[in-house]
Amino acid sequence: MRRILIVGGGYAGFYAAWKLEKKLRRNEAEVTLVDPRPYLTYQPFLPEVVAGAVEARHAAVSLRRHLRRTRIVAGTVTAVDHAHRVVTVRPADGDAFELGYDLIVVTAGAVTRRLPVPGVAEEAIGLKHVEEAVAIRDRLLTSFDRAAVLPAGPQRRKLLTVTFVGGGFSGVEGFGELLSLATALLKRYPELRRDELEFHLVEASGRILPEVTDRPGRWVVRELERRGAHVHLDTLVTSATGGHVTLSTSEEFDSELIVWTAGNGANPVIGKHTDLPVDERGLVVVRPDLRVEGVPDAWAAGDDAAVPDLASPVPGARTVPNAQHAYRQGKLLARNIIATLRGREPKPYVHHSLGSIATLGLGRGIFQYRRLVLTGRPAWLMHRGYHVLAVPSWERKVRVLAVWLTAALFGRDILSLASVQHPRDAFVSGGARPERTEELPAPFKV
């Protein structure tokens, strides 16, 4: 049997393995998937996890539960040597080892782009994984509890100040959902005033949501500002040391919660530790049918692949790194691999965009398809409807719908479980409050 190795269990990797399981004949090929996490994170639900509108576990899909005929290897691929058909895998425990293959599928995904801004590595949290979304929510809820017992002043204001860096879809959606949660929390905290709550969205360019046109983007800015947020355009964060945020406009403020969503970067393993061809951005160069350019038995898709966008009128355009493309490329990738195994020609990837849609908080959203723009509750309902249909497996769809129905009847769940990030504190301290400075655990650091 041919040995197919899939590097990465994100959208493209998960759907490629899932479709291969369904389409491969018995003894035609064996599939192995390598990923350090045992689940696929459904990233469009992360902003709602931040707001408590979706349970954290429901935004993740177990690899072992759904990929029953695929060998799952828990580890990180640190190097790809395609000339010798072998990858190096580093598990969480034990020594690194080599894993051989006949055909490789690179779907490792992108990583959070981190800039050398002082204090960011120590203070900020990303918004790319479900653990980070949970940490953001718990940090906000804990800050409200701490602020409620303090007198009005700088420390209380810092606890009630939130800063998001990056105005793409991930940043704007997370910002809007967390603002919605914070505003709703004020009803439960009569000690706190609305004017003490400060939300800052910092974007280096002159507009937010680059996937939509200028007019809808300006509407989103006005909507967020109407709700009390501060949107800083054409602005950089120059320092975040100790939670003290300094902007390129010379504005300064203290912020207890800093969320870094300033775009994606190429996976360093794919860009620097492989003999596969990559472009200037560190993305694997592929043909329209997802085969790696000039390399036999190598395929790539998703955020770490430079996939030609045949649906774009712009010559040389590449598909944008989003879930809409990644999961469709994963399914096509499986069909094309099977076609080549059976002597048929693979098909090129062509997908015409279904539009752009974003949630801005409970009952608020924006949708654009060409010149059609919807805002408010209709767009928000479309956002929920689309993503509950898109999340993998009927089991996850039902669970998410159940949570939404429960929230509609009984309201938001505002319980913080921040203590789970330090589960031994109560045991070690014997019930006393530990005397140490709070620090983000390593998995939540950018």
KAFEN-V234743 format. One record per residue. RES is the residue in three letters. PSI is psi in whole degrees, 0 to 359 (999 if undefined). OMEGA is omega in degrees with one decimal (NA if undefined). Layout:
res: [RES;RES]
psi: [PSI;PSI]
omega: [OMEGA;OMEGA]
//
This chain:
res: [MET;ARG;ARG;ILE;LEU;ILE;VAL;GLY;GLY;GLY;TYR;ALA;GLY;PHE;TYR;ALA;ALA;TRP;LYS;LEU;GLU;LYS;LYS;LEU;ARG;ARG;ASN;GLU;ALA;GLU;VAL;THR;LEU;VAL;ASP;PRO;ARG;PRO;TYR;LEU;THR;TYR;GLN;PRO;PHE;LEU;PRO;GLU;VAL;VAL;ALA;GLY;ALA;VAL;GLU;ALA;ARG;HIS;ALA;ALA;VAL;SER;LEU;ARG;ARG;HIS;LEU;ARG;ARG;THR;ARG;ILE;VAL;ALA;GLY;THR;VAL;THR;ALA;VAL;ASP;HIS;ALA;HIS;ARG;VAL;VAL;THR;VAL;ARG;PRO;ALA;ASP;GLY;ASP;ALA;PHE;GLU;LEU;GLY;TYR;ASP;LEU;ILE;VAL;VAL;THR;ALA;GLY;ALA;VAL;THR;ARG;ARG;LEU;PRO;VAL;PRO;GLY;VAL;ALA;GLU;GLU;ALA;ILE;GLY;LEU;LYS;HIS;VAL;GLU;GLU;ALA;VAL;ALA;ILE;ARG;ASP;ARG;LEU;LEU;THR;SER;PHE;ASP;ARG;ALA;ALA;VAL;LEU;PRO;ALA;GLY;PRO;GLN;ARG;ARG;LYS;LEU;LEU;THR;VAL;THR;PHE;VAL;GLY;GLY;GLY;PHE;SER;GLY;VAL;GLU;GLY;PHE;GLY;GLU;LEU;LEU;SER;LEU;ALA;THR;ALA;LEU;LEU;LYS;ARG;TYR;PRO;GLU;LEU;ARG;ARG;ASP;GLU;LEU;GLU;PHE;HIS;LEU;VAL;GLU;ALA;SER;GLY;ARG;ILE;LEU;PRO;GLU;VAL;THR;ASP;ARG;PRO;GLY;ARG;TRP;VAL;VAL;ARG;GLU;LEU;GLU;ARG;ARG;GLY;ALA;HIS;VAL;HIS;LEU;ASP;THR;LEU;VAL;THR;SER;ALA;THR;GLY;GLY;HIS;VAL;THR;LEU;SER;THR;SER;GLU;GLU;PHE;ASP;SER;GLU;LEU;ILE;VAL;TRP;THR;ALA;GLY;ASN;GLY;ALA;ASN;PRO;VAL;ILE;GLY;LYS;HIS;THR;ASP;LEU;PRO;VAL;ASP;GLU;ARG;GLY;LEU;VAL;VAL;VAL;ARG;PRO;ASP;LEU;ARG;VAL;GLU;GLY;VAL;PRO;ASP;ALA;TRP;ALA;ALA;GLY;ASP;ASP;ALA;ALA;VAL;PRO;ASP;LEU;ALA;SER;PRO;VAL;PRO;GLY;ALA;ARG;THR;VAL;PRO;ASN;ALA;GLN;HIS;ALA;TYR;ARG;GLN;GLY;LYS;LEU;LEU;ALA;ARG;ASN;ILE;ILE;ALA;THR;LEU;ARG;GLY;ARG;GLU;PRO;LYS;PRO;TYR;VAL;HIS;HIS;SER;LEU;GLY;SER;ILE;ALA;THR;LEU;GLY;LEU;GLY;ARG;GLY;ILE;PHE;GLN;TYR;ARG;ARG;LEU;VAL;LEU;THR;GLY;ARG;PRO;ALA;TRP;LEU;MET;HIS;ARG;GLY;TYR;HIS;VAL;LEU;ALA;VAL;PRO;SER;TRP;GLU;ARG;LYS;VAL;ARG;VAL;LEU;ALA;VAL;TRP;LEU;THR;ALA;ALA;LEU;PHE;GLY;ARG;ASP;ILE;LEU;SER;LEU;ALA;SER;VAL;GLN;HIS;PRO;ARG;ASP;ALA;PHE;VAL;SER;GLY;GLY;ALA;ARG;PRO;GLU;ARG;THR;GLU;GLU;LEU;PRO;ALA;PRO;PHE;LYS;VAL]
psi: [147;139;114;124;124;122;102;133;32;203;302;315;316;311;327;313;319;315;326;319;322;332;334;142;161;132;16;323;155;142;132;135;131;124;141;337;144;16;160;130;122;91;328;341;352;319;326;333;319;320;357;12;343;133;143;316;334;347;5;145;120;129;315;331;323;338;79;340;8;137;122;125;117;104;175;128;120;346;145;118;84;335;328;8;54;145;155;128;131;109;170;327;148;182;156;153;165;146;121;161;168;328;131;143;115;109;45;343;171;171;162;128;121;128;153;64;126;130;341;314;329;331;329;158;140;181;61;342;157;328;322;319;318;318;321;312;312;324;318;313;319;322;321;316;318;320;329;338;2;151;158;135;186;318;319;320;322;316;333;17;129;137;126;132;112;124;28;191;314;314;313;318;314;319;312;319;319;324;319;316;313;318;319;327;331;333;333;355;80;344;341;146;153;324;352;345;123;126;125;128;118;125;131;331;183;7;161;169;70;345;343;168;175;315;311;325;319;325;319;318;313;320;315;319;327;330;7;4;160;118;117;105;158;42;141;150;119;341;147;26;127;19;3;109;127;130;161;346;6;2;143;146;159;138;123;326;121;123;125;111;40;51;176;153;161;143;121;332;316;322;334;345;46;154;11;150;132;157;189;342;357;17;145;132;120;160;172;336;9;8;140;133;119;10;122;151;32;132;158;151;170;204;340;20;137;84;123;135;94;345;351;140;352;120;135;9;151;150;143;150;91;171;326;319;318;315;331;322;323;316;318;322;316;316;321;322;315;322;315;325;332;14;17;164;136;158;149;156;120;121;123;129;141;2;178;137;142;145;141;17;173;119;8;139;177;140;137;129;107;245;356;125;128;142;167;213;319;316;322;317;323;320;312;318;317;313;332;333;329;335;136;141;140;330;315;322;314;319;317;316;321;320;318;318;318;317;324;328;320;358;182;149;117;28;129;134;41;336;342;343;343;69;342;357;312;321;314;320;354;29;342;154;125;136;87;161;132;137;141;134;156;318;340;353;146;999]
omega: [173.7;179.0;-180.0;-179.9;178.6;-179.6;178.7;-178.8;175.0;-177.4;-174.3;-179.0;179.9;-177.8;176.5;179.2;-178.7;-179.2;176.4;178.2;-176.5;-171.9;-177.2;174.3;179.4;179.3;178.4;179.0;173.7;-172.9;175.0;178.7;-179.6;177.7;179.8;179.4;-178.7;-175.9;170.0;175.1;176.1;-169.2;177.8;178.1;-176.2;176.4;178.8;170.6;177.0;-177.4;-178.4;179.9;176.4;176.9;-176.2;-178.0;-178.4;175.5;178.7;-178.2;-177.1;178.2;-175.6;179.6;-173.4;177.9;-170.3;179.9;179.7;174.4;-179.5;178.1;-180.0;-179.1;179.7;174.4;-177.6;179.1;177.0;177.3;-174.4;178.8;179.6;178.2;-179.2;173.3;175.2;-177.4;175.8;177.6;178.7;178.7;178.8;-176.7;174.4;-179.6;179.3;-179.1;-178.2;179.7;171.9;-177.9;-177.3;176.2;-177.0;178.6;-173.4;178.8;-179.5;176.3;177.6;179.5;-177.0;-179.8;-176.7;178.0;-178.3;175.7;-176.6;-178.8;-177.6;-169.9;-168.6;173.2;175.7;177.0;-178.8;-178.0;-174.9;177.9;-180.0;179.1;178.2;180.0;179.1;-179.7;-178.8;178.8;179.4;-178.1;177.9;178.8;177.5;178.7;-178.7;-178.0;-175.0;-178.1;179.7;172.7;177.8;-178.1;-175.6;-177.7;178.3;179.6;177.9;-179.3;-177.2;178.8;-178.5;179.9;172.1;178.7;-178.2;-175.7;172.5;-177.1;-177.8;-178.7;-176.9;179.6;178.0;179.0;-178.4;-179.7;-179.5;175.3;177.6;178.3;-177.7;179.3;178.3;-179.2;-177.3;178.6;-178.6;-178.1;-178.8;178.8;-173.9;179.5;-179.3;-177.6;175.9;-178.8;-179.3;176.5;-179.0;173.6;-174.6;-178.9;-175.7;-178.9;-176.9;-179.3;175.4;-179.4;-178.1;-179.5;176.6;-178.7;-172.3;-174.2;175.4;177.8;178.0;177.9;179.2;177.6;-179.9;-179.9;179.3;179.1;176.6;179.2;174.1;-178.7;174.7;179.8;-177.5;178.1;-177.2;-173.8;177.2;168.8;-178.2;177.5;174.8;-175.8;179.2;-177.9;176.3;-174.2;176.1;-178.8;179.7;176.6;-178.8;176.4;-179.0;175.1;176.9;-176.8;179.4;-176.6;177.2;-178.7;-175.7;178.8;-173.9;172.4;-179.3;174.7;179.8;176.7;-175.0;178.2;-178.8;-176.3;-172.2;-173.3;177.4;175.8;175.1;-179.2;178.0;179.3;-175.6;178.6;-178.4;179.3;179.5;-179.3;-178.2;173.8;176.9;179.1;175.0;171.8;179.0;-174.8;173.6;-177.5;179.0;174.7;177.6;-178.7;177.0;179.1;177.7;-171.4;-178.5;178.6;176.4;-175.2;177.5;179.4;-177.3;179.3;-178.3;176.3;-177.9;179.3;178.0;-179.0;177.1;178.3;-179.5;-178.1;176.3;-176.2;-178.3;178.5;-171.2;-176.2;175.4;176.3;178.0;179.8;177.8;-179.6;178.7;179.9;-178.9;177.4;179.2;178.5;-179.7;177.3;-177.1;173.3;179.2;-179.7;176.8;-178.8;178.8;178.0;176.5;177.4;176.3;-173.7;175.9;-178.4;178.8;-178.1;-177.4;172.1;179.7;-177.1;-175.9;178.0;-178.2;179.1;176.3;178.4;175.0;170.5;-174.3;-177.7;179.1;179.5;174.9;178.8;175.6;-175.0;178.3;178.9;178.8;178.0;176.7;178.9;-179.9;-179.6;-179.1;-173.0;175.5;174.3;-174.8;-177.8;-175.5;172.1;177.2;179.2;178.8;178.1;-177.7;-179.3;179.7;178.4;179.2;178.0;178.5;179.5;178.4;179.3;178.9;-178.3;-170.5;179.3;-177.1;170.7;-174.8;178.5;176.0;175.9;-178.5;-178.4;179.5;176.8;176.7;-170.0;-176.2;-175.1;-177.9;180.0;-176.8;-175.7;-179.3;178.8;177.8;179.0;-179.7;-180.0;177.1;179.5;179.8;-179.1;178.0;173.8;-175.1;-177.5;-177.0;-179.4;179.1;NA]
//
